[in-house]
Amino acid sequence: MENLCYEAKDYAKEQGDKSKEAIDLFKQVLDIEKDQKSKSEHGFKALKWLSKLYHRTKQPALVKQSYLKLLNEYGDILAEKEKAMTKLLESLEDYKDIADLFDETLKRLEKQGNKKAALRLELSQAKILLKNKDWDRLSKSLENMYSACRLPDGTDDHSKGNQLLEIYAMSIHMEDVKQNNKKLKELYTRALNINGLCNPKTSGVIYECGGKMHLRESHWTEANTAFIEAFRNFDEAGARAECVSCLKYLVLANMLSGSNINPFDEPRAKAYSTAQEISSINSLVEAYQRKSLADFERILKTNKKTLLEDDVIQTYLPAVRKTLKKYIFLDLVKPYVNLSMSFVEDQLQLTKIDAEGLIVELILDGEVDATIDQINSVLYVKNSGGAAEANRKYVSCGRLVKNLSSLSHTILTKIN
């Protein structure tokens, strides 16, 4: 049986379609075991592989049949085979009746009184439900897991901090996808108050979703802090794809907050600078810090795939662009007392209505003291820092000229 198992596994793992040969060999293993009238490790492996192979060859009825046979015949060693069973179920995540297989396994574990194993398996099921956006089943599953981690008074049992953080991470992730900020905020606050040593990737998910929550509330600085924590946790977990996403969101929050700090100056972040997505957003940061609207738009145009296909970036890009134009405008008006609105519109690449809207907003926020003459399309700047400085220089120059003229007149009078 052992040799047959090895040969069948080789066929199953071989490149090309050798599934039929593998299935036939695993069936032979089961036939031999049946004749011996005793259960063995080889029989367990054969049924496990048959479940995978039937799924691969799109035979859903046989997937269920082989899996339930595995449960029925090896149910008494389910606890010691917990990891193998969990991996098997995770490999079948896109199987149409995967929820039924999980439910049957959970019933068996609960019947055996193995609550810890049941909770761990339910966490694995919840991850698949989250991935499939099966909100109804996921909500019920999460509530069931919460009840196993609560004290009699209904509060969180902090002695089960690790499991609680896993549950909170999935709940937070679900509410983030649904963009239910009110519920997300409640869960996020509770999660941060739990002491537990969970997988850093789980902590990363909590902080990343918290960062997105702060973005929706326009709390840019808080979002910045959350994304930094998310990045550090994902980096510790070796989750490169998540690190790249968090760095992009960190840059986004940084630009929205008006910070001049470049996130890529941080040593950990530099390690990701070679990634295409990071390279393009780093260029975007540099254009933003130079206040170069032309370069900013050019980088966006040439990096559509890496920047504009991200839903979060796309959502907040208009706000980033608006912030950049505010800074450009404030620099633009410094040397002037008045300037034409058409000039402002051209420099900011805005329509007349949008340019007026931006200026009015800055006036109301007290960032510029100016008035718009809409009839003549002229902007009058009253107390621009640059204009005031220029006026002081002109006054000083005027006084100097007057003094020199007076001195010259005095000297000429004495000479004559």
NORJODA-V362031 format. One record per run of one state. SS is the DSSP state (alpha for helix, beta for strand, coil for the rest). FROM is the first residue (numbers start at 1). LEN is the number of residues. If there is no record, write none. Layout:
{{SS	FROM	LEN} {SS	FROM	LEN}}
This chain:
{{coil	1	1} {alpha	2	12} {coil	14	5} {alpha	19	18} {coil	37	4} {alpha	41	16} {coil	57	3} {alpha	60	18} {coil	78	4} {alpha	82	10} {coil	92	6} {alpha	98	14} {coil	112	3} {alpha	115	17} {coil	132	3} {alpha	135	14} {coil	149	1} {beta	150	1} {coil	151	5} {beta	156	1} {coil	157	1} {alpha	158	20} {coil	178	3} {alpha	181	12} {coil	193	7} {alpha	200	17} {coil	217	3} {alpha	220	18} {coil	238	2} {alpha	240	18} {coil	258	5} {alpha	263	3} {coil	266	1} {alpha	267	4} {coil	271	5} {alpha	276	15} {coil	291	2} {alpha	293	10} {coil	303	1} {alpha	304	5} {coil	309	2} {alpha	311	22} {coil	333	5} {beta	338	3} {alpha	341	8} {coil	349	3} {alpha	352	13} {coil	365	5} {beta	370	4} {coil	374	4} {beta	378	4} {coil	382	3} {alpha	385	31} {coil	416	1}}
